[in-house]
Amino acid sequence: MKYIKNLFFLIISFIMFFTLSVTAEPSKVTSLNYDDSSSMVFIGVEKLSEQQNTKYKYIRLENPNRIYFDINDAVLIGPKQQLAFDKSNIKQIRLAQFSTNPDIVRAVITFDEDFDTSKIQISDINGNVIVKTDTLRFSNDYFNPLYDESAEQLEYSVITANSEVVQKVPITTPVQSSDKDNSNVMNDIQKAFTNSTLNNSDGKTYDSVVSIDISSDLKLRTKYFINGYYQKNGGLLVSGLGQMTVSKVFMLDSPKRVVLDMPNTYVDKKIRNNEINLCPDGSCRDTAKIGQFDSSTARIVVTTDKPEMYIPIYSSDSQSLMLINANKLNHTSLVSSVSNIQKAYVKKLSGKKSELILSFTQPVVHSIVRNDNSLTLYLFNVKSYNEPDMIKTLNGTLYKSLTLSLLPQIGIKADMKIKKDDLIQIAQSVDGKAMRLTLTVAKETKATESTTDTETAAKPKRPPIKNKVVLDPGHGGTDYGAIREGINEKDITLDLAQRVASILKSKGYRYAMTRTDDIYLGLQDRCDYTEAENPEIFVSIHVNSAVATEPSGLETHYYHEESKELAETIQKHLVKNIDSKDRGIIKSKFYVINHTDVPAVLVETGFLSNPDERAELVTEKRKDATAKAIAEGIIEYLKNNK
C-alpha cells in the first residue's frame, strides 16, 4: 500500500510538472542594438512572466577575448543576429537561439584583446538586458531622440534672385531610390539598417547582419529600419528595428494628405510604396504609403479628406508607431500597463532654451501633436499626477503655460501654448519611463523689441565683432550628409571650412568654426554657437546631391533679404574660380540660415551624386579653388560693408 501511494504521488507530481512546463510561455528576445556613445548594448526582451530584475552572469573566455551570457526561458524572434564593428573596443556581438529544450538565447560579445572584460556590467531594466562597458550608472539620463523639429524640412522652393525657378523639390507620395543609391546606403549604418548574410571565421553563416564602421561618436539609437506594417483599427501601424526619430507632421493639398518624415531611416524594399487601404470595411477611402523619400529618409503619406485628424502614436520602446484618425481611436485599447507621473523637473539651458523631464512609474504609450500655436502630448496609459507639485515645478519657467487634464477612463492630455517658430525636441529614456521635452523659443520680433513694457522689452543687441566670420561645416559625426561611393559629405565640408579658415587667418580676419572635428552638432546648436560668437556673417558649407546623376553645379542659398548681397558675392567668386554650372543664388528655408541673426548663407559646392563632379570634389585642385572662392567672397563682402 505504501508503495502504491508513493507511486501515485510521483505520477501526480510528474503531471503537474509537465503541465507547468508546457503552459509556461518563454520570453521573447526582439531586438539587438549598440550605442557607442554610451558604451551600451541593448537587447530588447518581452517578458511574459511576472519575473523582474533577473540576475545575469557572464563567462569570460580568451583567444579571442570575449564573454557570453544566457537569457533563460527565452526565444529569439527572427533569425540569428550579429553586429560587426570596426574602430571600436567591441568587435562583434552575436545573438542566437542556443537551445530549444530548454529555451535559451545566448549572447556572445567579442572585444579587443587588451580590453578588460572585468568592467562589464549586465543589468535588467524593465525586463530588457542592458550591457555596459564602463562604470556609468543606469538611470533615465540616457535618452533616445524621438521627435525633432530641427531636422531640415524636405520641402522648399528653389528660386534665383530674379525669381526664375531653377529647381523644385517635389512633395508627392514617396519615391523609391535607385538600386545604386540603396547600395550606397547599405554600406553605412549611419544612414540605415540593413539585412545581409556574412560568413564568419567560425564557419557559421548568420542570417541577419549589420556591418558597422564606427566613428568615436556613433549613436545607433537614432537609426531605424522599417520592415513591416499593419492596417489596424482604421490606422497604419509601422514596425521596425532600432530607435525611430520623426520630424514634424505636415499636410499637403491636391490631393489632401498628411505626411510624416523619419530621418536616418531605411525602408525594406518589399514594402515600399504599397498602397494600403486603411478602411477595408468601406467606412472611408483613406490610403497610406511608406516610401524612401531619399537615401536616408523614410516618408509615410496618408491620403485622406481629413488630414488634420491623423495623429502619430509612439510605442513605449520607440520600436513602432501608429498613424491613425483620432476619431477612430479607442485609446484605452493601447493600455497594457498603467503608469503615473512620478516626478517632473525643469532644467534651464539658456535664456531661451529649457528642458522639461517627466518621470513615470511604467513605460508610456504617447502621442505628440504639434500645431502652429500649441503642443499637445497624449499620455495614454498614465493615470495620475501630483497637481500641486506640477504647478510649483512649472511656475516661472518656459513651461508655465503647460496644463494637464484627465482623459476619459485613463490617460492624461498635456497642452502648452507655443509660437510657430519655437523649436520642440522630444526624447525618450531607454527604459521608456521618462520623457525629455526641450523647448527653444524663437527670437523676439521687432514689434516686441520696441514695446514700452520694460519687463518684456528685449535687451539691446550687441554690435557684431568686426571682420569676424562663423564657418559652419555641414553635417558631422553620426550625420554623414550625402554619401556616394564611400565619399562622405561631412568630410568634404570640414576640409573646405578648414581651408577657408586658413585663408581668412592669413588675411587678418577673425573666424570661428561650429565644429573643428568629426562630431555631431544639431542645427539649433549651430545657431546658438553663432549667437555666442557674435560674428558679422555666417557661412555654412555643404555638398549637394540628388537622386538622379545628371545635376551638377554651384549654388548659394539665402533666406533673409539682408543675406542676399552676401549670397551674390560668394556665388560670383565660386563661378569665377570653378569650372562648373552656375545654378544661381537660391532663396531657401534651411534652418541654419533662417534662424541666424546675422547675414547668413549656405553654399552648395557641387553635386556628390554626379560621377564627374564627385571625382573633382575630392581633388586638391577643386578643394583649393572652392576654399579660395568662398574666402574671396567673404572678404569682398566685409570690405564693402564696413
C-alpha positions as CSV (number, residue, x, y, z in Angstrom):
1,M,0.0,0.0,0.0
2,K,2.8,2.4,0.9
3,Y,4.5,1.6,-2.5
4,I,1.2,2.4,-4.3
5,K,0.8,5.8,-2.5
6,N,4.4,6.8,-3.4
7,L,3.9,5.8,-7.0
8,F,0.6,7.8,-7.1
9,F,2.4,10.8,-5.6
10,L,5.2,10.6,-8.2
11,I,2.7,10.3,-11.1
12,I,0.7,13.4,-9.9
13,S,4.0,15.4,-9.4
14,F,5.1,14.4,-12.9
15,I,1.8,15.5,-14.4
16,M,1.9,18.8,-12.5
17,F,5.5,19.5,-13.6
18,F,4.7,18.6,-17.2
19,T,1.6,20.8,-17.2
20,L,3.5,23.8,-15.8
21,S,6.4,23.3,-18.2
22,V,4.1,23.2,-21.2
23,T,1.9,26.1,-20.3
24,A,4.7,28.5,-19.2
25,E,5.5,30.7,-22.1
26,P,9.1,31.8,-22.8
27,S,10.1,35.4,-23.0
28,K,10.7,36.9,-26.5
29,V,14.0,38.4,-27.5
30,T,13.1,41.0,-30.1
31,S,16.0,43.3,-30.9
32,L,19.7,44.0,-30.7
33,N,21.2,47.5,-30.6
34,Y,24.5,49.1,-29.8
35,D,25.3,52.6,-28.7
36,D,29.0,53.5,-28.8
37,S,28.4,57.0,-27.2
38,S,27.2,55.3,-24.0
39,S,29.1,52.1,-24.3
40,M,25.9,50.2,-24.2
41,V,24.4,47.1,-25.7
42,F,20.6,47.0,-25.6
43,I,18.8,43.7,-26.0
44,G,15.0,44.0,-26.2
45,V,13.1,41.4,-24.3
46,E,9.4,41.0,-23.9
47,K,8.8,39.1,-20.7
48,L,5.6,37.2,-20.4
49,S,6.0,36.2,-16.8
50,E,6.0,38.4,-13.7
51,Q,9.7,37.8,-13.0
52,Q,11.7,41.0,-12.8
53,N,15.2,42.1,-12.1
54,T,16.8,38.9,-13.4
55,K,20.5,38.4,-12.4
56,Y,22.7,37.7,-15.4
57,K,26.1,36.1,-15.0
58,Y,28.6,36.1,-17.8
59,I,31.5,33.8,-18.6
60,R,34.9,35.2,-19.7
61,L,36.8,33.4,-22.4
62,E,40.2,34.0,-24.2
63,N,41.5,33.6,-27.8
64,P,39.7,35.7,-28.8
65,N,38.9,37.9,-25.8
66,R,35.1,37.6,-25.3
67,I,32.3,37.0,-22.9
68,Y,29.0,35.2,-23.2
69,F,25.8,35.1,-21.2
70,D,22.4,33.3,-21.5
71,I,18.9,34.6,-21.4
72,N,17.0,31.7,-20.0
73,D,13.4,30.7,-20.8
74,A,13.6,32.9,-23.9
75,V,13.2,32.5,-27.7
76,L,14.8,34.7,-30.3
77,I,12.2,36.3,-32.6
78,G,13.5,36.1,-36.2
79,P,16.9,34.8,-37.4
80,K,20.3,34.9,-35.7
81,Q,21.6,38.5,-35.3
82,Q,25.1,39.8,-35.4
83,L,26.7,43.3,-35.3
84,A,30.2,43.5,-36.6
85,F,32.3,46.6,-35.8
86,D,35.4,48.4,-36.9
87,K,37.3,51.1,-34.8
88,S,35.7,50.1,-31.5
89,N,36.7,48.1,-28.5
90,I,33.7,45.9,-29.2
91,K,34.5,43.9,-32.3
92,Q,31.4,41.7,-32.6
93,I,28.1,40.9,-31.0
94,R,26.2,37.7,-31.8
95,L,22.7,36.7,-30.6
96,A,21.3,33.2,-31.3
97,Q,19.0,30.5,-30.1
98,F,21.4,28.3,-28.1
99,S,18.8,25.6,-27.4
100,T,15.1,24.9,-27.5
101,N,14.7,22.4,-24.7
102,P,15.2,24.3,-22.5
103,D,14.7,27.6,-24.4
104,I,18.0,29.6,-24.1
105,V,19.1,32.6,-26.1
106,R,22.9,33.1,-26.0
107,A,24.7,36.5,-26.4
108,V,28.4,36.5,-27.3
109,I,30.4,39.7,-27.3
110,T,34.0,39.8,-28.6
111,F,36.4,42.6,-27.6
112,D,39.9,43.9,-28.4
113,E,42.5,41.6,-27.0
114,D,43.7,44.2,-24.4
115,F,40.2,45.2,-23.2
116,D,39.5,44.4,-19.6
117,T,36.2,42.4,-19.6
118,S,36.0,42.6,-15.8
119,K,34.5,46.1,-16.3
120,I,31.4,44.6,-17.9
121,Q,28.1,45.3,-16.2
122,I,24.9,43.4,-17.1
123,S,21.6,44.7,-15.8
124,D,17.8,44.1,-16.2
125,I,15.9,47.3,-16.9
126,N,12.1,46.8,-17.3
127,G,12.8,43.2,-18.4
128,N,15.3,44.3,-21.1
129,V,19.0,43.4,-20.9
130,I,21.5,46.2,-20.8
131,V,25.2,45.6,-21.1
132,K,27.6,48.4,-20.3
133,T,31.3,48.6,-20.7
134,D,32.1,51.3,-18.2
135,T,31.1,52.5,-14.7
136,L,28.2,54.8,-15.7
137,R,25.1,54.3,-13.6
138,F,21.8,53.1,-15.1
139,S,19.3,55.8,-15.0
140,N,16.9,57.9,-17.1
141,D,19.7,60.2,-18.2
142,Y,20.1,58.1,-21.3
143,F,17.6,59.3,-23.9
144,N,16.7,58.3,-27.4
145,P,15.8,61.3,-29.7
146,L,12.2,60.7,-30.8
147,Y,10.8,63.9,-32.2
148,D,13.0,66.6,-33.7
149,E,11.8,69.8,-35.4
150,S,15.3,71.0,-36.1
151,A,15.7,68.5,-39.0
152,E,15.8,70.1,-42.4
153,Q,12.3,70.3,-43.9
154,L,12.2,68.2,-47.0
155,E,10.1,70.7,-49.0
156,Y,11.2,74.1,-50.3
157,S,11.0,76.2,-53.4
158,V,14.4,76.9,-55.0
159,I,14.3,80.4,-56.6
160,T,17.0,82.6,-58.0
161,A,17.3,86.3,-57.2
162,N,15.4,87.2,-60.4
163,S,12.5,84.8,-59.3
164,E,13.4,82.3,-62.0
165,V,12.6,78.8,-60.8
166,V,15.6,76.7,-61.2
167,Q,14.6,73.6,-59.2
168,K,11.7,72.4,-57.1
169,V,11.8,69.7,-54.5
170,P,8.6,67.8,-55.2
171,I,6.2,66.9,-52.3
172,T,4.4,63.9,-53.6
173,T,4.0,60.3,-52.5
174,P,7.2,58.7,-51.5
175,V,9.7,58.0,-54.3
176,Q,11.9,54.9,-54.5
177,S,15.6,55.4,-54.6
178,S,17.6,53.7,-57.3
179,D,19.4,50.4,-56.5
180,K,22.7,52.3,-56.8
181,D,21.6,54.8,-54.1
182,N,20.4,51.9,-51.9
183,S,23.7,50.1,-52.3
184,N,25.5,53.2,-51.0
185,V,23.1,53.4,-48.0
186,M,23.8,49.7,-47.2
187,N,27.5,50.4,-46.8
188,D,27.0,52.7,-43.9
189,I,25.0,52.2,-40.7
190,Q,24.9,56.0,-40.2
191,K,22.1,56.1,-42.8
192,A,20.3,52.8,-42.4
193,F,19.9,49.4,-41.0
194,T,20.3,46.5,-43.5
195,N,20.0,42.7,-43.5
196,S,22.5,40.6,-45.3
197,T,24.5,37.4,-44.9
198,L,28.0,37.3,-43.5
199,N,30.4,34.3,-43.5
200,N,32.4,34.4,-40.3
201,S,35.7,33.0,-39.2
202,D,33.9,30.4,-37.1
203,G,32.5,28.9,-40.3
204,K,28.9,29.7,-39.4
205,T,26.6,31.9,-41.5
206,Y,24.4,34.4,-39.7
207,D,21.1,35.3,-41.4
208,S,20.8,38.9,-40.1
209,V,23.9,41.0,-40.0
210,V,24.6,44.7,-39.7
211,S,28.2,45.6,-40.6
212,I,29.3,48.9,-39.0
213,D,32.2,51.2,-39.4
214,I,32.1,53.1,-36.1
215,S,33.3,56.6,-35.5
216,S,34.1,57.6,-32.0
217,D,30.7,59.3,-31.5
218,L,28.3,56.8,-33.2
219,K,24.8,57.0,-31.8
220,L,23.0,54.0,-33.2
221,R,19.9,54.9,-31.2
222,T,18.8,57.4,-33.9
223,K,18.8,54.8,-36.7
224,Y,15.8,52.8,-37.7
225,F,14.9,50.0,-40.2
226,I,11.2,49.7,-41.2
227,N,10.5,46.1,-42.0
228,G,6.7,45.8,-41.6
229,Y,3.3,47.5,-41.4
230,Y,-0.2,46.5,-40.4
231,Q,-3.6,48.0,-41.1
232,K,-5.1,48.3,-37.6
233,N,-8.2,50.0,-36.2
234,G,-8.5,52.5,-39.1
235,G,-4.8,53.4,-38.9
236,L,-1.4,52.3,-40.1
237,L,0.9,50.6,-37.6
238,V,4.6,50.7,-38.7
239,S,7.1,48.4,-37.1
240,G,10.9,48.0,-37.3
241,L,14.3,47.6,-35.7
242,G,16.3,50.3,-33.9
243,Q,15.2,53.6,-32.4
244,M,13.0,55.8,-34.5
245,T,13.2,59.5,-34.9
246,V,10.4,61.6,-36.6
247,S,10.0,65.1,-37.9
248,K,7.0,67.4,-37.6
249,V,3.9,66.2,-39.3
250,F,2.7,68.4,-42.1
251,M,-0.3,68.5,-44.5
252,L,-0.5,69.0,-48.3
253,D,-3.2,69.6,-50.9
254,S,-4.1,68.2,-54.3
255,P,-4.9,65.6,-53.1
256,K,-5.2,66.2,-49.4
257,R,-2.7,64.2,-47.4
258,V,-0.8,64.1,-44.2
259,V,2.9,63.5,-44.3
260,L,5.4,62.2,-41.6
261,D,9.1,62.0,-42.3
262,M,11.5,59.8,-40.4
263,P,15.2,60.8,-40.8
264,N,18.0,58.3,-40.6
265,T,15.6,55.6,-41.6
266,Y,15.6,52.9,-44.2
267,V,12.6,51.1,-45.6
268,D,12.6,47.4,-46.7
269,K,12.2,47.3,-50.5
270,K,9.5,44.7,-50.1
271,I,7.1,47.2,-48.5
272,R,7.9,50.4,-50.3
273,N,5.1,52.3,-52.0
274,N,2.5,49.6,-51.4
275,E,-1.0,51.2,-51.4
276,I,-2.6,50.3,-48.1
277,N,-6.4,50.6,-47.6
278,L,-6.9,51.9,-44.1
279,C,-10.6,51.2,-44.1
280,P,-11.2,47.7,-45.6
281,D,-14.7,47.8,-44.2
282,G,-15.5,50.7,-46.6
283,S,-16.1,53.3,-43.9
284,C,-13.5,55.6,-45.6
285,R,-11.4,55.9,-48.7
286,D,-8.2,56.7,-46.8
287,T,-5.0,55.1,-48.2
288,A,-1.4,55.1,-47.0
289,K,2.1,54.5,-48.5
290,I,5.5,54.0,-46.9
291,G,8.4,55.1,-49.1
292,Q,12.1,56.0,-49.3
293,F,12.0,59.8,-49.9
294,D,15.7,59.9,-50.2
295,S,18.6,57.6,-49.3
296,S,18.3,58.2,-45.6
297,T,14.7,59.5,-45.0
298,A,11.5,57.4,-44.9
299,R,8.2,59.1,-45.7
300,I,4.7,58.0,-44.6
301,V,1.9,59.5,-46.6
302,V,-1.8,59.1,-45.8
303,T,-4.2,60.4,-48.5
304,T,-7.4,61.4,-46.8
305,D,-10.2,64.0,-46.9
306,K,-9.4,64.9,-43.2
307,P,-5.6,65.0,-42.9
308,E,-5.8,67.2,-39.8
309,M,-7.5,64.4,-37.9
310,Y,-4.5,62.0,-38.2
311,I,-2.1,61.8,-35.2
312,P,1.0,59.7,-34.6
313,I,1.2,57.3,-31.6
314,Y,4.5,56.0,-30.3
315,S,5.1,52.7,-28.5
316,S,6.9,52.8,-25.2
317,D,10.0,51.2,-26.6
318,S,10.3,53.5,-29.7
319,Q,10.1,50.4,-31.9
320,S,6.8,51.2,-33.6
321,L,4.3,53.9,-34.4
322,M,0.7,54.2,-35.5
323,L,-0.7,56.9,-37.7
324,I,-4.4,56.9,-37.1
325,N,-7.6,59.1,-37.4
326,A,-8.2,60.4,-33.9
327,N,-12.0,59.8,-34.4
328,K,-11.3,56.1,-34.9
329,L,-9.0,55.8,-31.9
330,N,-10.1,54.0,-28.8
331,H,-7.1,55.0,-26.6
332,T,-7.9,52.5,-23.9
333,S,-7.0,49.7,-26.3
334,L,-3.4,51.0,-26.2
335,V,-3.1,50.4,-22.4
336,S,-1.3,47.2,-21.4
337,S,0.2,48.7,-18.2
338,V,-0.9,51.6,-16.0
339,S,1.6,54.4,-15.3
340,N,1.7,57.5,-13.2
341,I,3.8,60.7,-13.4
342,Q,6.3,60.2,-10.6
343,K,8.3,63.4,-10.9
344,A,8.7,66.5,-13.1
345,Y,11.6,68.9,-13.1
346,V,12.8,71.7,-15.4
347,K,16.4,72.5,-16.3
348,K,17.3,75.9,-17.8
349,L,19.9,75.6,-20.5
350,S,19.9,79.3,-21.6
351,G,17.7,82.3,-21.6
352,K,15.6,80.9,-24.5
353,K,16.2,77.2,-24.1
354,S,15.0,74.9,-21.4
355,E,14.1,71.2,-20.9
356,L,11.3,69.5,-19.0
357,I,11.8,65.9,-17.9
358,L,8.8,63.8,-16.9
359,S,9.5,60.6,-15.0
360,F,6.9,57.8,-14.9
361,T,6.4,54.6,-12.9
362,Q,6.0,52.5,-16.1
363,P,6.8,52.9,-19.8
364,V,4.5,55.3,-21.5
365,V,2.5,55.0,-24.8
366,H,2.1,58.5,-26.1
367,S,1.3,60.9,-29.0
368,I,2.8,64.2,-30.0
369,V,0.6,66.7,-31.8
370,R,2.2,70.0,-32.9
371,N,0.2,72.9,-34.3
372,D,1.4,76.4,-35.1
373,N,0.4,77.8,-31.7
374,S,0.3,74.7,-29.4
375,L,1.9,71.4,-28.4
376,T,-0.2,68.6,-27.1
377,L,1.1,65.4,-25.5
378,Y,-1.3,62.5,-25.0
379,L,0.0,60.1,-22.3
380,F,-2.5,57.3,-23.0
381,N,-1.7,54.9,-20.1
382,V,-0.9,57.5,-17.4
383,K,-3.5,57.5,-14.7
384,S,-2.4,60.2,-12.2
385,Y,-0.1,63.1,-11.3
386,N,0.5,65.4,-8.3
387,E,-1.1,68.7,-9.5
388,P,0.3,71.0,-6.7
389,D,3.9,69.7,-7.3
390,M,3.4,70.1,-11.1
391,I,2.2,73.7,-10.8
392,K,5.1,74.5,-8.5
393,T,7.7,73.0,-10.8
394,L,6.4,74.7,-14.0
395,N,5.8,78.1,-12.5
396,G,8.2,80.8,-13.6
397,T,9.7,78.6,-16.4
398,L,9.2,78.4,-20.2
399,Y,6.7,75.7,-19.4
400,K,4.4,77.8,-17.3
401,S,1.6,77.6,-19.8
402,L,1.5,73.8,-19.7
403,T,-1.7,72.4,-18.3
404,L,-2.7,68.8,-17.6
405,S,-6.2,67.2,-17.9
406,L,-7.5,63.7,-17.5
407,L,-8.8,61.7,-20.5
408,P,-11.9,59.5,-20.1
409,Q,-11.3,56.3,-18.2
410,I,-7.5,56.6,-18.3
411,G,-4.8,58.9,-19.8
412,I,-3.6,62.4,-19.5
413,K,-3.6,65.3,-22.0
414,A,-0.8,67.9,-21.6
415,D,-1.4,71.2,-23.5
416,M,1.1,74.0,-23.9
417,K,1.0,77.3,-25.8
418,I,4.0,77.9,-28.1
419,K,4.8,80.1,-31.1
420,K,5.0,78.9,-34.6
421,D,8.8,79.4,-34.8
422,D,9.5,77.8,-31.4
423,L,11.6,74.7,-31.7
424,I,10.5,71.4,-30.0
425,Q,12.6,68.3,-29.5
426,I,11.4,65.3,-27.5
427,A,13.5,62.3,-26.4
428,Q,12.6,59.1,-24.5
429,S,14.6,57.2,-22.0
430,V,15.9,53.8,-22.9
431,D,13.5,52.1,-20.4
432,G,10.5,54.1,-21.6
433,K,9.9,55.6,-18.2
434,A,10.9,59.2,-18.8
435,M,10.4,61.9,-21.5
436,R,12.6,64.9,-22.1
437,L,10.9,67.9,-23.8
438,T,13.4,70.6,-25.0
439,L,11.9,74.0,-25.9
440,T,13.9,76.7,-27.7
441,V,11.8,79.8,-28.0
442,A,12.1,81.9,-31.2
443,K,13.8,85.2,-31.2
444,E,11.6,88.2,-30.4
445,T,10.1,90.1,-33.3
446,K,10.9,93.8,-33.9
447,A,7.5,94.7,-32.7
448,T,8.2,93.0,-29.4
449,E,11.6,94.7,-29.1
450,S,10.0,98.1,-29.4
451,T,7.4,97.6,-26.7
452,T,7.3,100.1,-23.9
453,D,6.8,97.3,-21.3
454,T,10.1,97.2,-19.5
455,E,9.5,93.7,-18.3
456,T,9.1,92.3,-21.9
457,A,11.3,94.6,-23.9
458,A,14.3,92.8,-25.4
459,K,17.8,93.7,-24.4
460,P,19.7,95.8,-27.0
461,K,21.6,93.6,-29.4
462,R,25.4,93.6,-29.1
463,P,27.3,95.1,-32.1
464,P,28.9,92.3,-34.1
465,I,32.6,91.7,-33.9
466,K,34.2,93.4,-36.9
467,N,35.7,91.2,-39.6
468,K,34.6,88.0,-37.8
469,V,33.1,85.1,-39.6
470,V,31.5,81.9,-38.3
471,L,32.2,79.0,-40.7
472,D,29.8,76.0,-40.4
473,P,31.0,72.7,-41.9
474,G,27.7,70.9,-42.7
475,H,26.8,67.6,-41.0
476,G,29.4,65.7,-38.9
477,G,29.6,62.7,-36.5
478,T,26.6,60.5,-36.9
479,D,25.2,62.8,-39.6
480,Y,27.2,61.8,-42.7
481,G,25.2,64.1,-45.1
482,A,25.3,62.8,-48.7
483,I,27.2,59.6,-49.3
484,R,28.3,58.2,-52.7
485,E,30.9,55.5,-53.4
486,G,32.3,55.7,-49.9
487,I,32.7,59.5,-50.1
488,N,31.0,61.4,-47.2
489,E,29.8,65.0,-47.4
490,K,30.7,65.7,-43.8
491,D,34.4,65.0,-44.5
492,I,34.5,67.4,-47.5
493,T,32.7,70.2,-45.7
494,L,35.1,70.1,-42.8
495,D,38.1,70.1,-45.1
496,L,36.8,73.0,-47.1
497,A,35.9,75.0,-43.9
498,Q,39.5,74.5,-42.6
499,R,41.0,75.7,-45.9
500,V,38.7,78.8,-45.8
501,A,39.7,79.5,-42.2
502,S,43.4,79.3,-43.1
503,I,43.0,81.8,-45.9
504,L,40.9,84.2,-43.7
505,K,43.5,84.0,-40.9
506,S,46.4,84.8,-43.4
507,K,44.5,87.9,-44.5
508,G,44.0,89.1,-40.9
509,Y,40.3,88.2,-40.5
510,R,38.8,86.5,-37.4
511,Y,36.9,83.3,-37.7
512,A,35.2,80.6,-35.6
513,M,34.0,77.2,-36.7
514,T,30.9,75.4,-35.4
515,R,32.9,72.2,-35.5
516,T,36.6,71.5,-35.9
517,D,36.3,67.7,-35.7
518,D,34.1,64.9,-36.8
519,I,31.3,65.4,-34.2
520,Y,27.6,65.6,-34.4
521,L,26.1,69.0,-33.9
522,G,22.4,69.9,-34.1
523,L,21.0,72.7,-36.2
524,Q,19.9,74.8,-33.3
525,D,23.3,74.2,-31.6
526,R,25.0,75.8,-34.6
527,C,22.7,78.8,-34.3
528,D,23.3,79.1,-30.6
529,Y,27.1,78.9,-31.2
530,T,26.9,81.6,-33.8
531,E,24.9,83.9,-31.4
532,A,27.5,83.4,-28.7
533,E,30.4,84.1,-31.1
534,N,28.7,87.3,-32.4
535,P,30.2,87.5,-35.9
536,E,29.4,89.8,-38.8
537,I,28.4,86.9,-41.1
538,F,27.7,83.2,-41.0
539,V,28.7,80.8,-43.9
540,S,27.5,77.2,-43.9
541,I,29.4,74.9,-46.3
542,H,27.7,71.8,-47.9
543,V,27.9,69.4,-50.9
544,N,24.8,68.9,-52.9
545,S,23.2,65.6,-54.0
546,A,20.2,64.3,-56.0
547,V,18.6,61.0,-56.8
548,A,19.5,61.5,-60.5
549,T,23.1,61.6,-61.5
550,E,22.8,64.4,-64.1
551,P,22.5,67.6,-61.9
552,S,25.8,69.5,-61.3
553,G,26.9,72.9,-60.4
554,L,27.2,75.6,-57.7
555,E,24.5,77.2,-55.6
556,T,24.5,79.7,-52.8
557,H,21.3,79.8,-50.6
558,Y,20.0,82.7,-48.5
559,Y,16.7,83.4,-46.7
560,H,16.6,86.9,-45.2
561,E,16.9,89.8,-47.5
562,E,19.9,91.1,-45.5
563,S,21.7,88.0,-46.6
564,K,21.1,88.4,-50.3
565,E,24.2,90.5,-51.1
566,L,26.5,88.1,-49.3
567,A,25.0,85.2,-51.4
568,E,25.5,87.1,-54.6
569,T,29.1,88.0,-53.7
570,I,30.2,84.4,-52.8
571,Q,28.3,82.9,-55.8
572,K,30.2,85.3,-58.1
573,H,33.5,84.1,-56.8
574,L,32.5,80.5,-57.0
575,V,31.6,80.8,-60.7
576,K,34.8,82.7,-61.3
577,N,37.1,80.1,-59.7
578,I,35.4,76.8,-60.6
579,D,34.5,75.4,-63.9
580,S,31.0,74.1,-63.1
581,K,27.5,75.1,-63.8
582,D,26.2,78.4,-62.3
583,R,22.9,77.4,-60.6
584,G,22.5,80.9,-59.2
585,I,21.6,82.2,-55.7
586,I,18.6,80.5,-54.2
587,K,16.1,81.6,-51.5
588,S,15.6,78.6,-49.2
589,K,14.3,77.9,-45.7
590,F,17.3,76.0,-44.5
591,Y,17.2,76.0,-40.7
592,V,20.6,77.5,-40.0
593,I,20.2,80.5,-42.4
594,N,16.6,81.1,-41.3
595,H,17.4,81.1,-37.5
596,T,20.7,83.1,-37.5
597,D,20.5,86.9,-36.7
598,V,23.4,88.0,-38.9
599,P,23.7,87.8,-42.7
600,A,23.8,84.1,-43.4
601,V,24.3,81.9,-46.4
602,L,24.5,78.2,-47.2
603,V,27.0,77.2,-50.0
604,E,26.4,74.1,-52.1
605,T,29.9,73.4,-53.6
606,G,28.9,70.8,-56.1
607,F,26.9,67.6,-56.6
608,L,28.3,64.4,-54.9
609,S,25.7,62.4,-56.9
610,N,27.2,63.4,-60.2
611,P,30.1,61.0,-61.0
612,D,32.2,63.5,-62.9
613,E,31.7,66.3,-60.3
614,R,32.3,63.8,-57.5
615,A,35.6,62.9,-58.9
616,E,36.6,66.6,-59.0
617,L,35.3,67.4,-55.5
618,V,37.8,65.2,-53.8
619,T,40.8,66.6,-55.6
620,E,43.2,69.1,-54.1
621,K,42.7,71.4,-57.1
622,R,38.9,71.6,-56.6
623,K,39.1,72.0,-52.8
624,D,41.7,74.8,-53.1
625,A,39.6,76.6,-55.8
626,T,36.4,76.2,-53.7
627,A,38.1,77.5,-50.5
628,K,39.7,80.4,-52.4
629,A,36.3,81.4,-53.9
630,I,34.4,81.3,-50.6
631,A,37.2,83.2,-48.8
632,E,37.4,85.9,-51.6
633,G,33.6,86.3,-51.5
634,I,33.6,86.7,-47.7
635,I,36.5,89.3,-47.8
636,E,34.9,91.3,-50.6
637,Y,31.6,91.4,-48.7
638,L,33.2,92.5,-45.5
639,K,35.2,95.2,-47.2
640,N,32.1,96.6,-49.0
641,N,30.0,96.6,-45.8
642,K,32.2,98.4,-43.4
